[in-house]
Structure formats: structure tokens, C-alpha cells
């Protein structure tokens, strides 16, 4: 499939320079067609009976296998989550952290991760690395690790700066469990989630899937207690509620994922081209280079697919004006910056339109 053929799957590009997959990725025609077809089947045939549940459970298995392949892990290590936040909450609550424990994170994290850490009652130690060059962040984060540290939790790619955090090095050197927020990495850059203790991610961003879809990789599922079981957590149960957990990470499945959403995600994963990562890196590099000619770019070279740059004035108003001009980016409130998301679908014209409008 050529670039033009792959890009033609997304009608939104006919109207907008869509540079906001860090919030929500564009939807392909095949994705929406699959959602509508499943909804229509549910409408006309109903949501019951052996055939319905056989199809729905088969769809769950197929999506689990495809998501696992996308992050390089065996299917039995992957749970179907509703979001990155959902995955983070599953891990943090399962670890049973108390006020006597400490967790280490950074000043570049999304509340989807931070909220789970705060709710744990553990003391949260924050490494100030957001403004540092990526090569300096490892030593600063490790300096916060102490004898009471039970968990390090941070993003693979910072949603603010667009820089990568040293998750591989931390997993190898820190000596404590690591929870990685993969919201801005999965589907954007190659990911091998088998390297990490816990890896949570969303599917509506860089994978271009439906809302409320995601995944959680747990390297050793049997070692993490299930704190909020769903019906799908159990293999069998007693009238008392005592139950036998399902094998592997499926025990953490958050509940019944709507078959239309799963059908859409299945189609979205099918639509990803083999050359996607290479093309996304090229688009981000070009976008960064051109923006750096006129603005202070926060994102260091050779990072991921987010490019964050500083502008003067009201960034929210500027983003609204850009939207009216057919360019979709986002501002990061209070930071005086704008973030452009460059996916494999981003054309040179998309970036040129942004520069011209600015």
C-alpha cells in the first residue's frame, strides 16, 4: 500500500491538517464501517444467543492477539483495558501501596497516571526532568529511588515535551518494579512491552482505534492481585464469591468491551502499514526541523512523534484560530506551548499548512 492509498483511508484529511493524534487519532473508513456493521447486527439480530456470544468472545481473542503483537508480547500477558488510566489503576491498586511506601515519578506525567499514584496513599517522589535534555533524566530519576521505593511509574514518551524517558535503563538499573504509561508510544514508535513489569496504553490515539479501548501488559500476571474483579476475571466461582482467576493477564480485563468497539479496533489494527513507524519518524523529524527555524522547540531531536514548541501570546486562542484555518493541534494549558502530533499519515502539506498559518 502506498502512502497516498493509506492516507486516503481517513476522510478527515480531506478537510483538516490533522496533527492531534496525541489526543485522538484519526478514524479510517474501515474502522467506522466495522463499528457500524457490528452495531447493525446487534440491532437486527440482538445481543443474545449462542451465536452472538461465540462471535463476541472470538472477537475479544482476536483483538487480544493483535494488540499483543503490536507491543511484542504474548497474548496471555495482555489484558483488554479501557484506557491507559484504567491500566495504571489496575496496577497501582493491585500492588497494595501504603503510606509507608514511596513511588517515584516525574514532573512530566499525565493525571491519568498521577491520580492512581495519589490514590494509593504512598508518598510520591517527583523527579524534575521535564525541562532537562533527555540524556540527563536517568540520573535525576534514579536519585529519587530509595529503600522505601516500591514502584517507579512514568511515561515512555512525555505528553508535554514529546521527549522519551529512559524506561529501558530504569527497568535494568533501578531494582524495583516499573509501570510505564505508553499512551504516547504505542502505535507511534516500536514498543517491546516484554521488557517491562507493567505497560499500560490507549488505542484511540496512535493506533486510531475507537474510544475507551486500551491494553495492559503484565509480565507476571499471577504476582499481581486482582483488586476490582469483573465477571471476566474468573474461571469459576462459588456462592460466597470465592473464585478461580482466569489464566494470565485476562484476569485483569476491566469488563465486557462492546463488540462494536472491538470490531472497530480490529479493523484499525488491520489498517496499519508495515512502514508506519519509519514514516512517522520522518514526518516528526521534518516537522521539528521546520518549526525550529522560527520557534523554540521543546522536543529534542530524534525522540518520538510529538513536537512541542513555544509561542508568544494566548496559546488556547491560537489553537482555536488554527482550527478555524483547518489545522488541528493542541495547546498545553499554562505552559505556553503548542503540541503537534506527526503520525505515519502526516503529509508534508500538513506541516507546511501549520507553518503558513503560524
C-alpha positions as MATLAB code, in Angstrom:
seq = 'XXXXXXXXXXXXXXXXXXXXXXXXXXXXXXXXXXXXXXXXXXXXXXXXXXXXXXXXXXXXXXXXXXXXXXXXXXXXXXXXXXXXXXXXXXXXXXXXXXXXXXXXXXXXXXXXXXXXXXXXXXXXXXXXXXXXXXXXXXXXXXXXXXXXXXXXXXXXXXXXXXXXXXXXXXXXXXXXXXXXXXXXXXXXXXXXXXXXXXXXXXXXXXXXXXXXXXXXXXXXXXXXXXXXXXXXXXXXXXXXXXXXXXXXXXXXXXXXXXXXXXXXXXXXXXXXXXXXXXXXXXXXXXXXXXXXXXXXXXXXXXXXXXXXXXXXXXXXXXXXXXXXXXXXXXXXXXXXXXXXXXXXXXXXXXXXXXXXXX';
ca = [
       0.000    0.000    0.000;
       1.390    3.383   -0.992;
       1.383    6.421    1.289;
      -1.383    8.101   -0.721;
      -3.513    4.934   -0.654;
      -3.036    4.523    3.088;
      -3.764    8.174    3.808;
      -6.920    8.044    1.667;
      -8.489    5.756    4.295;
      -9.067    8.817    6.520;
     -11.745   11.273    5.329;
     -10.752   13.881    7.935;
      -7.637   14.663    5.883;
      -9.847   15.994    3.123;
     -10.729   18.914    5.417;
      -8.007   19.274    8.041;
      -4.288   19.097    8.601;
      -4.911   16.724   11.485;
      -1.970   16.942   13.913;
      -3.588   15.805   17.165;
      -3.251   12.026   17.455;
      -1.689   12.607   20.879;
      -5.280   13.246   21.975;
      -7.300   11.183   19.496;
      -6.081    9.595   16.298;
      -7.987    9.936   13.026;
     -10.599    7.296   12.209;
     -10.363    5.296    8.994;
     -13.417    4.439    6.892;
     -12.833    0.724    7.507;
     -12.800    1.304   11.265;
     -16.135    3.097   11.261;
     -17.611    0.626    8.754;
     -16.727   -2.229   11.105;
     -18.304   -0.430   14.069;
     -21.492    0.293   12.125;
     -21.717   -3.271   10.785;
     -21.470   -4.696   14.299;
     -23.995   -2.193   15.657;
     -26.398   -3.069   12.844;
     -26.004   -6.778   13.533;
     -26.740   -6.129   17.208;
     -29.780   -4.084   16.183;
     -31.227   -6.612   13.778;
     -30.211   -9.935   15.358;
     -29.980   -8.943   19.006;
     -27.312   -9.219   21.648;
     -28.006  -12.700   22.893;
     -27.929  -16.336   21.996;
     -25.028  -18.753   21.499;
     -24.001  -17.342   18.127;
     -23.759  -13.785   19.458;
     -21.556  -14.711   22.398;
     -19.407  -17.009   20.309;
     -18.727  -14.176   17.859;
     -18.146  -11.640   20.619;
     -15.729  -13.836   22.548;
     -13.927  -14.753   19.343;
     -13.543  -11.064   18.579;
     -12.059  -10.478   22.036;
      -9.498  -13.211   21.428;
      -8.555  -11.854   18.006;
      -8.143   -8.279   19.272;
      -6.089   -9.502   22.235;
      -3.758  -11.358   19.854;
      -3.390   -8.358   17.544;
      -2.783   -5.896   20.365;
      -0.239   -8.240   21.914;
       1.574   -8.475   18.577;
       1.579   -4.671   18.306;
       3.530   -4.384   21.577;
       5.623   -7.534   21.165;
       4.159   -9.589   23.987;
       2.414  -12.993   24.187;
      -1.413  -12.687   24.268;
      -1.595  -14.297   27.704;
       0.324  -11.324   29.121;
      -2.140   -8.734   27.811;
      -5.358   -7.538   29.415;
      -8.038   -5.645   27.490;
      -8.291   -2.294   29.250;
     -10.498    0.734   28.691;
      -7.634    3.254   28.680;
      -4.123    3.954   29.905;
      -5.641    5.324   33.114;
      -7.603    2.111   33.623;
      -4.408    0.084   33.253;
      -2.476    2.289   35.667;
      -5.214    1.988   38.283;
      -5.248   -1.807   37.950;
      -1.512   -1.989   38.630;
      -1.261    0.577   41.419;
      -4.274   -0.760   43.321;
      -3.045   -4.325   42.929;
       0.339   -3.512   44.443;
      -1.334   -2.537   47.705;
       0.842    0.500   48.343;
       0.532    2.187   51.739;
       1.613    5.417   53.375;
       4.829    3.680   54.420;
       5.805    3.154   50.783;
       7.232    5.506   48.197;
       6.713    5.731   44.454;
       8.923    7.668   42.067;
       7.520    9.546   39.088;
       8.377   12.672   37.070;
       7.089   16.203   36.626;
       6.065   15.360   33.071;
       3.250   12.925   33.768;
      -0.441   12.960   32.860;
      -3.061   12.875   35.609;
      -4.170    9.513   34.238;
      -1.075    8.122   35.951;
      -0.661   10.655   38.761;
      -4.222   10.210   40.017;
      -3.648    6.494   40.584;
      -0.411    7.194   42.457;
      -2.038    9.788   44.718;
      -4.976    7.496   45.487;
      -2.586    4.788   46.674;
      -1.643    6.899   49.757;
       2.046    6.144   49.128;
       4.472    9.065   49.280;
       5.063   10.325   45.746;
       8.582   11.499   44.934;
       8.723   13.649   41.794;
      11.876   13.820   39.688;
      12.162   17.202   37.964;
      13.168   16.133   34.464;
      10.603   17.719   32.164;
      12.850   20.655   31.289;
      16.054   18.616   31.095;
      17.686   17.169   27.986;
      16.642   13.503   27.671;
      20.171   12.241   28.335;
      20.175   13.785   31.827;
      16.889   12.373   33.084;
      18.117    8.915   34.115;
      20.440   10.110   36.864;
      17.828   12.517   38.229;
      15.146    9.836   38.410;
      17.488    7.268   39.982;
      18.450    9.836   42.639;
      14.838    9.727   43.896;
      14.891    5.944   44.370;
      15.444    4.854   47.958;
      14.941    1.930   50.328;
      11.193    2.603   50.599;
      10.597    2.791   46.839;
       8.036    0.183   45.796;
       7.374    1.426   42.257;
       8.697    3.714   39.544;
       5.873    4.982   37.328;
       6.446    7.203   34.313;
       5.729    7.713   30.631;
       7.637    6.185   27.761;
       7.092    9.452   25.854;
       6.278   12.617   27.789;
       2.917   14.036   26.706;
       4.169   17.574   27.416;
       7.682   17.749   25.977;
       7.480   14.920   23.451;
      10.793   13.568   24.789;
      11.399    9.947   25.659;
      12.036    8.994   29.258;
      14.673    6.301   29.967;
      12.306    3.443   30.678;
      14.608    0.674   29.397;
      17.516    1.893   31.529;
      15.308    2.253   34.612;
      13.961   -1.277   34.205;
      17.520   -2.593   34.045;
      19.087   -0.481   36.804;
      16.512    0.580   39.386;
      15.848   -2.764   41.041;
      12.165   -2.008   41.710;
       9.003   -2.645   39.652;
       8.375   -0.302   36.751;
       4.992    0.875   35.447;
       5.177    2.514   32.021;
       2.494    4.840   30.685;
       2.507    4.077   26.963;
      -0.229    6.488   25.882;
       2.133    8.417   23.574;
       4.256    5.490   22.422;
       2.150    2.514   21.346;
       1.381    2.912   17.658;
       3.812    5.839   17.390;
       7.182    4.151   17.922;
       8.236    0.489   18.112;
       7.458   -0.955   21.544;
       8.630   -4.190   23.156;
       6.474   -4.364   26.269;
       8.064   -7.639   27.380;
      10.946   -5.575   28.775;
       8.788   -4.034   31.482;
       6.912   -5.172   34.580;
       3.760   -3.268   33.621;
       2.902   -1.387   30.431;
      -0.422    0.461   30.029;
      -1.619    2.087   26.829;
      -4.574    3.530   24.948;
      -5.814    2.567   21.493;
      -7.732    5.689   20.461;
      -4.550    7.702   19.968;
      -1.763    6.428   17.706;
      -3.494    3.135   16.890;
      -6.504    5.116   15.592;
      -8.982    2.849   17.375;
     -12.362    3.664   18.931;
     -12.722    5.490   22.237;
     -12.464    3.550   25.506;
     -10.113    0.877   24.180;
      -6.692    0.068   25.555;
      -4.358   -2.584   26.846;
      -2.290   -3.533   29.881;
       0.736   -5.809   29.716;
       1.658   -7.608   32.944;
       4.873   -9.568   32.767;
       3.967  -11.853   35.699;
       0.142  -11.807   35.949;
      -0.064  -14.269   38.829;
       2.070  -11.971   41.027;
      -0.388   -9.039   40.900;
      -3.620   -9.364   42.929;
      -6.942   -8.541   41.258;
      -8.458   -5.776   43.386;
     -11.519   -4.916   41.262;
     -12.610   -8.156   39.534;
     -15.085   -8.178   36.689;
     -17.181  -11.138   35.593;
     -14.464  -11.865   33.056;
     -11.802  -12.150   35.799;
     -12.958  -15.587   36.889;
     -12.729  -19.096   35.501;
     -15.267  -20.338   38.057;
     -16.732  -19.031   41.313;
     -18.647  -20.080   44.425;
     -21.812  -18.618   46.008;
     -19.539  -16.963   48.570;
     -17.744  -15.059   45.807;
     -14.566  -17.118   46.098;
     -13.264  -17.664   42.585;
     -10.539  -19.154   40.444;
      -8.892  -16.403   38.384;
      -8.544  -16.790   34.638;
      -5.105  -17.736   33.443;
      -2.750  -14.908   32.537;
      -3.490  -11.201   32.272;
      -7.078  -11.812   31.112;
      -7.960  -11.843   34.835;
      -7.483   -8.053   34.769;
      -9.936   -7.415   31.906;
     -11.995   -4.454   33.026;
     -15.317   -5.895   31.872;
     -17.374   -6.511   28.756;
     -15.840   -4.492   25.929;
     -18.624   -3.557   23.482;
     -18.302   -5.736   20.361;
     -18.709   -2.705   18.042;
     -15.673   -1.079   19.676;
     -13.702   -4.315   19.385;
     -14.716   -4.679   15.742;
     -13.540   -1.138   15.061;
     -10.250   -1.719   16.856;
      -9.717   -4.948   14.940;
     -10.162   -3.051   11.669;
      -7.902   -0.207   12.827;
      -5.079   -2.614   13.652;
      -5.503   -4.227   10.242;
      -5.067   -0.848    8.521;
      -1.617   -0.021    9.930;
       1.013   -0.166    7.145;
       4.292   -2.031    7.630;
       6.257    1.159    7.010;
       4.295    3.178    9.560;
       6.983    3.696   12.194;
       9.607    4.766    9.684;
       7.245    7.207    8.007;
       6.082    8.666   11.359;
       9.679    9.286   12.433;
      10.396   11.047    9.139;
       7.310   13.261    9.474;
       8.192   14.225   13.057;
      11.809   14.976   12.150;
      10.772   17.208    9.258;
       8.157   18.972   11.360;
      10.653   19.621   14.146;
      13.278   20.927   11.741;
      10.913   23.399   10.107;
       9.394   24.601   13.379;
      12.872   25.078   14.880;
      13.669   27.623   12.179;
      11.096   30.005   13.685;
      10.262   28.826   17.212;
      11.866   27.420   20.333;
      11.207   23.696   20.045;
      10.958   21.906   23.397;
      11.269   18.421   21.907;
      14.836   17.213   21.463;
      15.909   15.684   18.137;
      15.240   12.015   17.399;
      12.584   11.417   20.052;
       9.099   10.163   19.112;
       6.199   11.673   17.160;
       5.159   14.639   19.308;
       6.707   18.022   18.530;
       6.185   20.698   21.189;
       7.151   24.336   20.593;
       6.809   27.656   22.416;
       4.805   30.563   21.095;
       4.001   34.010   22.424;
       0.534   35.032   23.469;
      -2.606   33.066   24.269;
      -1.978   29.510   23.087;
      -5.605   28.463   23.531;
      -6.761   31.290   21.293;
      -4.097   30.462   18.726;
      -5.169   26.807   18.654;
      -8.775   27.909   18.088;
      -7.677   30.149   15.226;
      -5.634   27.353   13.686;
      -8.657   25.065   13.884;
     -10.730   27.644   12.026;
      -7.982   27.589    9.390;
      -8.286   23.806    9.086;
      -5.316   22.816   11.271;
      -5.829   20.643   14.366;
      -3.172   20.874   17.098;
      -3.468   21.343   20.861;
      -2.129   23.689   23.496;
      -0.850   22.586   26.883;
      -2.555   24.949   29.345;
      -0.253   27.059   31.466;
       2.927   26.068   29.642;
       2.872   28.480   26.716;
       3.421   25.705   24.214;
       1.632   24.000   21.332;
       1.930   20.308   20.538;
       1.808   18.868   17.028;
       1.336   15.121   16.548;
       3.030   13.647   13.481;
       1.806   10.171   12.559;
       2.589    7.885    9.658;
      -0.345    9.544    7.865;
       1.093   13.081    8.186;
       1.909   14.621    4.822;
       4.411   17.344    4.026;
       1.456   19.542    3.170;
       0.010   19.124    6.680;
       3.174   20.531    8.227;
       3.501   23.241    5.592;
      -0.078   24.378    6.293;
       0.747   24.645   10.007;
       3.842   26.740    9.334;
       1.986   29.003    6.899;
      -0.856   29.603    9.369;
       1.554   30.361   12.202;
];
